[in-house]
Amino acid sequence: MRIDYHTHHERCGHAVGTLEQYVQRGVELGLEQLGLSDHLPLLHVDPDTYYPEMAMPLSELPRYVDECLNLKERYRGRIELRVGLEADYIEGYEEQIRELLAPYPWDYLIGSVHFLGEWDITDFRQTQGWEGQDVMEVYRRYYDAVRKSALSGLYDIIGHMDVIKRFGYGPQTPEGKAKVRAMELEALSAIAGSGIAMELNASGLTKPCAEMFPAEHVLQQALKLGIPLTLGSDAHDPMKLGDGLQEARSMLWHTGFRELAVFEGRVRTLVPFEL
């Protein structure tokens, strides 16, 4: 089973390529399932005054879904398309997110924590936000948000679970690292208790952390807790579709996973995979 469930497209402002270009590339690569999962419009910041090109405009959301559904039919029999969205978890905005998502026939929804308040910890333009911060407190806030996103009932998949490490900020002492592992385990326990899946996101291989999201030790805990895993390249360019996913499959296999989570109509199925 060859899948890629995490992709971004020109509508979000910081990616290139049309949806159809991604689909065509998926066919070229021999993917069996391709998930289209652009960014939910931002609800908690003013898009006119905030950092530009963060997510698709609100007016584009229905057009995005319509185009996804159209492509799903047009390419039926050549590749299985799944209509998804990466929907930021913003504490305090759960009902607004729920209402915005409700009208559409999603196959799956990825819940990702990018924001702590108005600070996007994954944006290279905002790394100055770490200056003067208590690193452990930032990590505490982040993993608390991941835990709450898992318990919100909004999502089918938790996205890039330890993305907070992206730029290399984090505790350096054994004691600090142990505290972070405890935070990770608490978040994983919430994910397991909620019954939802996680993704292994290969994009971290090309980031300063040089490590997938999540790290191998997190996957080991996820396996023990029975959390299903799916795969995503987080491609922002059609030519990068599937990048790192062979390494991701290998990591999952050697960790002990033998099945991948796939979705249709927000119903999860586990399918076997091989290297």
Secondary structure, 3 states (H helix, E strand, C coil): CCEECCECCHHHCCCCCCHHHHHHHHHHHCCCEEEECCECCCCCCCCCCCCCCCCCCHHHHHHHHHHHHHHHHHCCCCCEEEEEEEEECCCCCHHHHHHHHCCCCCCEEEEECCEECCEECCCHHHHHHHCCCCHHHHHHHHHHHHHHHHHCCCCCEECCCCHHHCCCCCCCCHHHHHHHHHHHHHHHHHHHHHCCEEEEEHHHHHCCCCCCECCHHHHHHHHHHCCCEEEECCECCHHHCCCCHHHHHHHHHHHCCCEEEEEECCEEEEEECCC
